[in-house]
Amino acid sequence: MRIIIERSNLLKSLGHVHRVVERRNTIPILSNVLLKAEGSALRLKATDLDLEITESVAANDEQTGATTVPAHLLYDIVRKLPDGAEVKLATNAEGNQMAVTSGRSNFRLQCLPESDFPDITAGSFTHSFTIKAADLARLIERTQFAISTEETRYYLNGIFLHTIESDGDLRLRAVATDGHRLARAEMSAPSGSEGMPGIIVPRKTVGELQKLLSDAEDADEVKVELSDSKIRFTISAIVMTSKLIDGTFPDYQRVIPQNNDKALTLDRQSFSAAVDRVSTISSERGRAVKLAVGDGQLVLTVNSPDAGTATEELSVGYDADDIEIGFNARYLLDITGQLAGDETVFMLADAGSPTLIKDGGDDGTLYVLMPMRV
């Protein structure tokens, strides 16, 4: 193969695909990116066997062909080339080396044959729909922080994506939980998603999808194709295919409290800043913050045996019985960081029961937070 491509185009595409490649690999070919010159375009592909990203980018194709080279090494080389440069990629006659040339810079990289490169995209998809990039990004951003990192409960290591009937309307819903908190976001189900299986999208796939969506325009359409075992996202020239988590997501509806009748209404920004300030006294970000509510006042308290005590008062809307309840400070900050509205409502029951948190600016999201002993 022999092609000439603009440095900025190559860097952008390599930036999208090389992140999938693990830094340490026992299988050498998985450290590489597949480069294929075809029809005045360069197609790049990278995979870790669970997740695969491909992207096509315009290039001056002088000789078609394909090879694989170390992904992170090529990315670093292109990243360090000057802006506006043209890059020439050419393999030798034996196909075991690729020259990367730009101006006076010349690199020779070891290649592995295209035939060794794995392909995970085989198989058909049972459901297909399109969704606006901004809508998909919102579903992910509102829920991804609650994904569990505990490998033993692997079925919680992703976002549960499914459709559900709600008030006579079919909704597309994303749910994530780690057992301490639960995040749920939903929107009207796109046409074509009816009857789709409930699927669990893995944490790494969610992270890569977030990055790709951040580069997309809000109005861009994302094509989503899925089956019981795989999901594919197509965003312009980028195609990301991922295996799904093979497990059963727990019945999350059971943990969403229905009878919490004590409504605490507060200003999101003031509350978030106050939690952040009082938790400074603790060396552990996960230390409990005690919330004492009564008579239109909220008192936040953090006690640290080593450092001392911090308290702060806030004016709130509350007309139920006085209550004291503790929460993990970091979890409170994670949730308030996702809320869209200025006003937040905490629906409380008692000090030992889960609390329901509603977003004043987004009816489609809600959060459940388990209390801590204080």
C-alpha positions as CSV (number, residue, x, y, z in Angstrom):
1,M,0.0,0.0,0.0
2,R,1.1,3.6,-0.6
3,I,-1.0,6.6,0.3
4,I,-0.7,10.3,1.1
5,I,-2.9,11.8,3.8
6,E,-3.2,15.1,5.7
7,R,-1.7,14.9,9.2
8,S,-4.8,16.4,10.9
9,N,-7.2,13.9,9.3
10,L,-5.0,11.0,10.2
11,L,-4.5,12.2,13.7
12,K,-8.2,12.6,14.3
13,S,-9.0,9.1,13.1
14,L,-6.2,7.5,14.9
15,G,-7.4,9.4,18.0
16,H,-10.8,7.7,17.7
17,V,-9.5,4.1,17.1
18,H,-6.3,3.8,19.0
19,R,-8.0,4.2,22.4
20,V,-9.6,0.8,22.1
21,V,-6.1,-0.8,22.0
22,E,-4.9,-2.0,25.4
23,R,-1.4,-0.9,26.4
24,R,-0.4,-4.4,27.4
25,N,-1.3,-7.3,25.1
26,T,-0.3,-10.9,25.2
27,I,-1.5,-11.2,21.6
28,P,0.8,-9.0,19.4
29,I,-1.8,-8.3,16.7
30,L,-4.1,-6.7,19.2
31,S,-1.5,-4.0,19.8
32,N,-1.9,-3.0,16.1
33,V,-4.2,-0.9,14.1
34,L,-5.3,-2.2,10.7
35,L,-4.7,0.3,7.8
36,K,-6.5,-0.4,4.5
37,A,-6.1,1.8,1.5
38,E,-9.1,1.5,-0.9
39,G,-10.9,3.9,-3.2
40,S,-9.2,7.2,-2.3
41,A,-9.8,6.5,1.4
42,L,-7.9,5.0,4.3
43,R,-9.8,2.7,6.6
44,L,-8.6,2.2,10.1
45,K,-9.7,-0.5,12.5
46,A,-8.7,-1.4,16.0
47,T,-10.1,-4.0,18.4
48,D,-9.6,-5.6,21.8
49,L,-11.8,-8.6,20.8
50,D,-14.8,-7.2,22.8
51,L,-14.9,-3.8,21.2
52,E,-14.0,-2.7,17.6
53,I,-13.9,0.7,16.0
54,T,-13.5,1.4,12.3
55,E,-13.3,4.8,10.5
56,S,-12.7,5.9,6.9
57,V,-10.9,9.0,6.1
58,A,-10.1,10.7,2.8
59,A,-6.6,10.0,1.4
60,N,-4.7,10.2,-1.9
61,D,-4.5,6.5,-2.7
62,E,-1.5,5.7,-4.9
63,Q,-1.5,2.0,-4.3
64,T,-4.2,-0.1,-2.6
65,G,-3.3,-2.6,0.1
66,A,-3.5,-3.3,3.8
67,T,-1.2,-3.9,6.8
68,T,-1.2,-3.5,10.5
69,V,1.2,-1.4,12.6
70,P,1.5,-0.6,16.4
71,A,-1.4,1.6,17.2
72,H,-0.1,3.7,20.0
73,L,3.3,4.1,18.3
74,L,1.8,5.4,15.1
75,Y,-0.5,7.8,17.0
76,D,2.4,9.2,18.9
77,I,4.5,9.7,15.7
78,V,1.6,11.5,13.9
79,R,0.8,13.6,17.0
80,K,4.4,15.0,17.1
81,L,4.5,15.9,13.4
82,P,3.9,19.6,12.6
83,D,0.5,21.0,11.9
84,G,-0.4,21.2,8.2
85,A,2.0,18.4,7.3
86,E,1.3,15.7,4.7
87,V,2.1,12.1,5.8
88,K,3.1,9.4,3.4
89,L,2.5,5.8,4.4
90,A,4.1,3.1,2.3
91,T,4.8,-0.6,2.8
92,N,7.9,-2.4,1.4
93,A,7.8,-5.2,-1.1
94,E,7.9,-7.9,1.6
95,G,5.1,-6.2,3.5
96,N,6.9,-6.5,6.8
97,Q,7.7,-2.8,7.2
98,M,5.9,0.5,6.7
99,A,7.6,3.8,6.1
100,V,6.0,6.9,7.7
101,T,7.4,9.9,5.9
102,S,6.6,13.6,6.5
103,G,8.9,16.4,5.4
104,R,12.4,15.4,6.7
105,S,11.0,12.9,9.2
106,N,11.2,9.3,8.3
107,F,10.1,6.3,10.4
108,R,10.1,2.6,9.7
109,L,7.6,0.5,11.6
110,Q,7.3,-3.3,11.9
111,C,4.1,-4.7,10.4
112,L,2.0,-7.8,10.9
113,P,-0.1,-9.2,8.1
114,E,-3.7,-8.1,7.6
115,S,-4.8,-11.7,7.5
116,D,-3.9,-12.1,11.3
117,F,-6.2,-9.3,12.3
118,P,-9.4,-10.5,14.1
119,D,-12.9,-9.5,13.1
120,I,-15.7,-9.3,15.6
121,T,-18.4,-7.8,13.4
122,A,-19.7,-11.1,12.0
123,G,-23.4,-11.8,12.8
124,S,-26.7,-10.1,12.1
125,F,-28.6,-7.5,14.1
126,T,-32.2,-8.0,15.0
127,H,-33.1,-4.4,15.7
128,S,-32.1,-1.0,14.2
129,F,-33.0,2.6,14.9
130,T,-31.6,6.1,14.7
131,I,-31.3,8.5,17.6
132,K,-29.9,12.1,17.8
133,A,-26.4,12.3,19.1
134,A,-27.5,14.7,21.8
135,D,-30.2,12.4,23.1
136,L,-27.9,9.4,23.2
137,A,-25.3,11.5,25.0
138,R,-27.8,12.6,27.6
139,L,-28.9,9.0,28.4
140,I,-25.3,8.0,28.9
141,E,-24.1,11.0,30.8
142,R,-27.0,10.9,33.3
143,T,-26.3,7.3,34.2
144,Q,-22.7,6.2,33.5
145,F,-21.3,7.4,36.8
146,A,-23.4,4.8,38.6
147,I,-21.9,1.8,36.7
148,S,-20.4,-0.7,39.1
149,T,-16.6,-1.4,39.0
150,E,-17.0,-4.6,41.1
151,E,-15.9,-7.4,38.7
152,T,-17.7,-10.1,40.7
153,R,-21.1,-8.6,39.9
154,Y,-20.2,-8.4,36.2
155,Y,-23.9,-7.8,35.2
156,L,-23.7,-4.4,36.9
157,N,-20.6,-3.4,34.9
158,G,-22.5,-1.5,32.2
159,I,-25.7,0.4,31.3
160,F,-28.9,-1.5,31.0
161,L,-30.6,-0.3,27.8
162,H,-34.2,-1.3,27.2
163,T,-37.7,-0.2,26.1
164,I,-40.6,0.0,28.6
165,E,-44.2,1.0,28.5
166,S,-44.9,4.0,30.7
167,D,-48.1,6.0,30.9
168,G,-49.2,4.7,27.5
169,D,-45.9,5.8,25.9
170,L,-43.0,3.5,24.8
171,R,-39.8,4.8,26.4
172,L,-36.2,4.0,25.8
173,R,-34.6,3.7,29.2
174,A,-31.0,3.6,30.4
175,V,-30.3,2.3,34.0
176,A,-27.0,1.9,35.9
177,T,-26.5,0.9,39.5
178,D,-23.6,-0.2,41.8
179,G,-25.8,-1.3,44.7
180,H,-25.3,2.0,46.6
181,R,-27.0,4.3,44.0
182,L,-29.1,3.9,41.0
183,A,-29.4,6.3,38.0
184,R,-32.3,6.1,35.5
185,A,-32.7,8.3,32.3
186,E,-35.3,7.9,29.6
187,M,-36.8,9.4,26.4
188,S,-39.5,8.5,23.9
189,A,-38.5,5.3,22.2
190,P,-37.2,5.9,18.6
191,S,-39.0,4.1,15.8
192,G,-37.5,0.7,15.3
193,S,-36.6,0.1,18.9
194,E,-40.0,-1.6,19.7
195,G,-39.5,-5.2,21.0
196,M,-35.7,-4.8,21.3
197,P,-34.1,-7.1,23.9
198,G,-32.9,-5.6,27.2
199,I,-29.1,-5.3,26.8
200,I,-26.2,-4.4,29.0
201,V,-23.6,-2.2,27.3
202,P,-20.2,-2.7,28.9
203,R,-18.4,0.1,30.8
204,K,-15.5,0.4,28.3
205,T,-17.9,0.7,25.4
206,V,-19.9,3.4,27.2
207,G,-16.7,5.4,27.8
208,E,-15.6,5.2,24.2
209,L,-19.1,6.1,23.0
210,Q,-19.1,9.1,25.2
211,K,-15.9,10.4,23.6
212,L,-17.1,9.8,20.1
213,L,-20.4,11.6,20.9
214,S,-18.5,14.5,22.3
215,D,-16.9,15.0,18.9
216,A,-20.3,14.8,17.1
217,E,-22.7,17.6,16.4
218,D,-25.8,17.5,18.7
219,A,-28.1,17.1,15.6
220,D,-26.1,14.3,14.1
221,E,-28.0,11.0,13.8
222,V,-26.5,7.9,15.3
223,K,-27.6,4.6,13.9
224,V,-27.9,1.9,16.5
225,E,-28.1,-1.8,15.5
226,L,-28.3,-4.5,18.2
227,S,-29.0,-8.2,18.9
228,D,-28.8,-10.3,22.0
229,S,-25.0,-10.4,21.9
230,K,-23.8,-7.3,20.1
231,I,-24.4,-3.6,19.5
232,R,-23.2,-1.3,16.7
233,F,-23.1,2.5,16.7
234,T,-22.6,4.3,13.4
235,I,-21.7,8.0,13.7
236,S,-20.8,9.6,10.3
237,A,-17.7,7.7,9.2
238,I,-17.1,5.9,12.5
239,V,-18.5,2.5,13.2
240,M,-18.2,1.0,16.7
241,T,-19.2,-2.6,17.3
242,S,-19.2,-4.1,20.8
243,K,-20.0,-7.4,22.5
244,L,-22.7,-7.1,25.2
245,I,-22.5,-8.3,28.8
246,D,-23.9,-11.8,28.9
247,G,-26.0,-11.6,32.1
248,T,-29.3,-10.6,33.6
249,F,-29.7,-7.1,35.0
250,P,-31.5,-7.1,38.3
251,D,-35.1,-5.9,38.7
252,Y,-34.3,-2.3,39.4
253,Q,-37.9,-1.3,39.7
254,R,-38.0,-3.0,43.1
255,V,-35.5,-0.6,44.6
256,I,-37.1,2.6,43.4
257,P,-39.1,3.8,46.5
258,Q,-42.8,4.5,45.8
259,N,-43.9,5.9,49.2
260,N,-41.3,8.4,50.2
261,D,-43.5,11.3,51.3
262,K,-41.1,13.9,52.8
263,A,-40.2,16.4,50.1
264,L,-37.0,18.4,50.5
265,T,-36.6,21.1,47.9
266,L,-33.2,22.8,47.6
267,D,-31.0,24.8,45.2
268,R,-28.8,22.4,43.4
269,Q,-25.7,24.6,43.1
270,S,-25.8,25.8,46.7
271,F,-26.3,22.3,48.0
272,S,-23.5,20.8,45.8
273,A,-21.0,23.6,46.9
274,A,-22.0,23.1,50.6
275,V,-21.4,19.3,50.4
276,D,-18.1,19.9,48.7
277,R,-17.0,22.4,51.4
278,V,-17.9,20.4,54.4
279,S,-16.4,17.2,53.0
280,T,-13.0,18.9,52.9
281,I,-12.6,18.1,56.6
282,S,-12.4,14.5,55.7
283,S,-9.5,12.8,54.1
284,E,-11.8,10.2,52.5
285,R,-14.1,11.5,49.8
286,G,-16.5,8.8,50.7
287,R,-17.1,9.9,54.3
288,A,-20.7,10.4,55.3
289,V,-22.3,13.8,55.3
290,K,-25.2,14.1,57.8
291,L,-28.2,16.0,56.6
292,A,-30.4,17.3,59.5
293,V,-33.6,18.8,58.1
294,G,-36.3,20.7,59.9
295,D,-38.2,24.0,59.9
296,G,-37.0,25.2,56.5
297,Q,-33.4,24.6,57.4
298,L,-30.8,22.0,56.3
299,V,-27.7,21.5,58.4
300,L,-24.9,19.6,56.8
301,T,-22.3,18.0,59.1
302,V,-19.1,16.0,58.6
303,N,-17.2,14.6,61.5
304,S,-13.6,13.5,61.1
305,P,-11.8,11.8,64.1
306,D,-8.5,13.1,62.8
307,A,-9.3,16.6,61.5
308,G,-12.4,17.9,63.4
309,T,-15.9,18.9,62.4
310,A,-17.5,21.0,59.6
311,T,-21.1,22.3,59.5
312,E,-23.0,24.5,57.0
313,E,-26.6,25.7,57.0
314,L,-28.9,26.1,53.9
315,S,-32.4,27.4,53.6
316,V,-34.6,24.8,52.0
317,G,-38.2,24.0,51.3
318,Y,-39.4,21.4,53.8
319,D,-42.6,21.0,55.8
320,A,-42.6,17.4,57.1
321,D,-41.3,15.9,60.3
322,D,-37.6,16.6,61.3
323,I,-35.2,14.0,59.9
324,E,-31.5,13.2,60.1
325,I,-30.0,11.1,57.4
326,G,-26.4,10.4,56.1
327,F,-25.1,10.0,52.6
328,N,-21.7,9.3,50.9
329,A,-20.4,12.8,50.0
330,R,-18.9,11.6,46.7
331,Y,-22.1,10.0,45.6
332,L,-24.1,13.2,46.4
333,L,-21.6,15.2,44.3
334,D,-21.8,12.7,41.4
335,I,-25.6,13.0,41.3
336,T,-25.8,16.8,41.7
337,G,-23.2,17.0,39.0
338,Q,-25.6,15.3,36.5
339,L,-28.7,17.3,37.4
340,A,-29.9,19.8,34.8
341,G,-32.3,22.0,36.8
342,D,-31.6,24.7,39.3
343,E,-34.0,23.0,41.8
344,T,-33.6,19.5,43.1
345,V,-36.2,17.5,45.1
346,F,-35.1,14.8,47.7
347,M,-38.0,12.5,48.5
348,L,-37.2,11.1,52.0
349,A,-38.8,8.3,54.1
350,D,-36.5,7.7,57.1
351,A,-32.9,7.5,58.0
352,G,-32.5,3.8,57.0
353,S,-34.5,3.8,53.7
354,P,-33.4,4.7,50.1
355,T,-34.0,8.3,49.0
356,L,-35.4,9.3,45.7
357,I,-33.8,12.3,44.0
358,K,-35.6,14.1,41.2
359,D,-34.2,16.6,38.7
360,G,-36.2,19.8,38.5
361,G,-34.9,20.4,34.9
362,D,-35.4,16.9,33.5
363,D,-38.5,14.8,34.1
364,G,-36.8,11.9,32.3
365,T,-34.2,11.3,35.0
366,L,-34.3,10.1,38.6
367,Y,-31.8,8.8,41.1
368,V,-32.0,6.5,44.1
369,L,-29.4,6.8,46.9
370,M,-28.9,4.5,49.8
371,P,-28.2,6.2,53.1
372,M,-25.2,5.7,55.3
373,R,-25.1,5.4,59.1
374,V,-23.9,8.6,60.8
